[in-house]
Amino acid sequence: MRILVLEDETRIAEQIEKALVTAAYSVDRCCCIEDAVLLTKTEVFDAIIADRMLPDGDAIQFVASLRSKGSDIPILMLTARDAIEDRIDGLESGADDYLIKPFALSELVARMRALLRRPGSAFGKLETVGQLTFDFNARTATVNGVPLPLPRHELLVLENLIRNRGHVVTKEDLLDKVYGLEIPESNTIPVHIHNLRRKFKQLNAGLEVHTFRGLGYMLESL
């Protein structure tokens, strides 16, 4: 899951990013509406966290613009403005939830999980492939009931393969979903795939990740 954080206060943005990364999300950050507009036109995100008051305007306008174009991406709005009228304005603009500053990072993560559990999202359900069960809400995997501990990036690779099982996922798509705007080493995805294959074999997960040269990877049960 890839989340865009639109926040101009660097310290707060860094804290939010750290909390989300710890919860195994991929995070991209920007500090103004102009950059957010550009990113949502060129990149694909699963959710947005947006501070309301930004250097170049009110994020309500950004949210309303997304909704007017048919976007149903989950949006959590942050603000120091706690008047009821302000909250109503934010929700009526198209935001799905509203969190008042200061807030607990644990609550922010919990609210984001709740938004991603709503109908139409991959979150909030268990998916079983072979002998492996993936919990999209808890961000955990088990094989025959035994926990399969995975580093964050491997977990994100596995999540995307499961969401697209039976279909080829390109290396570029995996890089985009797992690393966002970061630029990892060129062999990073193949290394993650190799590690997943090794762990599947060790635990008799009944899974295989097929490589289609020049195309990408596909997860299938054996």
N, C-alpha and C positions, 0 to 999 in steps of 0.2 A: 504494500500500500504506500502510495506516494502522496505526501501532504505539502501544500504550499502555505507558508507562514508569511503573512503580510503584516509587518510590525516595524515601526521606525525607531523604537527604543532598543538599542543594541543589547543591553543587559537582559531585558525581558525576552527578546528574540532568541538569544543564546540559551536561556533557561528553558524556554519552550522546546527548542530544538533538542536539547539534551534529554528532556523528559520523553519526547516522542521517539528519539533514537533508542533510548533505553527500553521502550515498549516495542521495539523492532519495526518502527516505521522508517521509511525513507523521506527525508525532509529537504525542501528547497526554501530559501528565504529571500524576500525582497522588502524594501523599505518605503516604496511609494506606489501609488495607484498606477502610474504610467508603466512601471516595470511589471506590475501584476497583470495588467491588460495584455502586454506583450507576451508574457509567459503563458497565460491561459490560451492565447492564440496559437502558440507554437509547441506547447508541451501538454501532456495529459496528466491530470492529477485526480486522485480519488476523493480528496476533500480539501477545503480551504479554511484556514484560521485567519481572520482579518481584524486588526485593530480598527476602530472606527475613525478616529481623528488622525489624519496623516498629513505630511507636509504639503501635499498637492491636492488636498480635499477630503471630503467625507466618504468613507468606504461604502456608505449606503448607496451612493450613485453607482459604484463599481458592482455591487451585488445586484442592484436593480437592472443594470445593463446585461449581466449574465443571464438573469431570469428572462428578460425580454427576448433573448436570443434562443431560448428553449433549454438552457442548461439546468439540470437538476442535481448538480454536484452538491453534496452536503457542505454547508457553510456555518461555521461557528464564529460569531462576532464578539470581539473584546472591546470593552470601553470603561473609562473611569466615570462616565456619565450614568448615574443610577436613577434618574427620574423615570417614573413609569412611562411618561410620554416618549422618552428617548428609547426605551426598550420596545415600545409599541412600534415606533418608527423603524427600528432595526428589523423587527420580525415582519412587518408589512412590506419592507423592501425586498424580502425574499430570504433573509437569513433563517436558518433552521433552529438556531439556539443562540443565547445571549449570555455572556459571562462577564460579571462586573469585576473590575480591578479594585484592590488586589485579590488574587485568587490562588488557591492551592493548585500546584501543578498536577497533583494526583486527581483532582476534580476535573481539570482540563482534559487529561488523558481519558478519564472515565466518560466524560461527555462526548468526546470524539468517538470512542468505541460505541457508545449508544447511537450516535448518528449513523455510523457505518453498519449498524445492525438493522437498520430500517429496511423495509421491503425493497428488493431490487439490488441490494448489496450482497457481496459474497460473505460478509461478516455475519455473525450470529448463528452459524450452523456448522455442523461437522461434515466433513467429506472423507469418505473412505475409498482408497485406491489400493488394490492388492491387500496387503496386511497392514497398511499404514492408515492411520486416522489423523486428519488434520483439523484442529479446532481454530477456526478463523477468528473467534472472539478472544480466546485466551492466548492465541499465537503460539500454540504448542503442537507437537507431533508425537504420536506414539506408534509403536509397532507391536502388534499382538499384546497391547496393554502396557508395554514397557516404554517409558519415556525415551524419546530420541532427542538428546540435547544437540542443538545446532547454533553456531555463531549467527549473529543477526543477518549477515549478507546471504549465508546459505539458506536461512529460513525464508528470506524474501525470494530467493531463486525458486525454492521448492513451492512456495505459495503461488507464484505465477505459473509454474508448470502445472500445478494441480488445477488452477482456475481455467487453464487452457488444455487440459489433458485430452489426448487424441488429436491434437492439432500442433503444428510446428510453431514454435516460438523463436523468433530470430534472436541472435546475439544482441542486436541493437535494441530490441524491445526489452530484453532482460537488463541490459545496462541502464536503460532509461528508467525502468521501474525500480531497480535496486539502488542505483547510485545517483539518479537525477542529474543535476548539472555538474557533479563531481566527474573527474576524468581519471579513472583507475588505470592500471597497467593493462596492456592489450590482451594478456592471457588470463585475466581475472575470472571471467565467466567459465572458460574451460577448466580452470582449477576448481571452482565451486562445483561444477558438474562432476568432475573426477571424485571429489570428496563425497558427494552425495551417493554416487554409484558404489563407492567402497563401503559406506555405512549401510546402504540397502542390502548389499551382499552379506555383510557381517551379521545382520539381524534377520536374514531371510525374509525381507519385506515383500517379496513377490512383485518387485517393480524393476523397470528398466528405463533408462533415459537414452533414447536413440539419438544419434547424431546424423543429421542430413547435411552433408558438406555443401557449403555455400548458401544454405537455407537457415538452419538453426537446430533446435532440440525439441523432442517430443517425449512426454511421459506416458508410459503404458504399463498396465499390469501384465504379469507373465501368465 
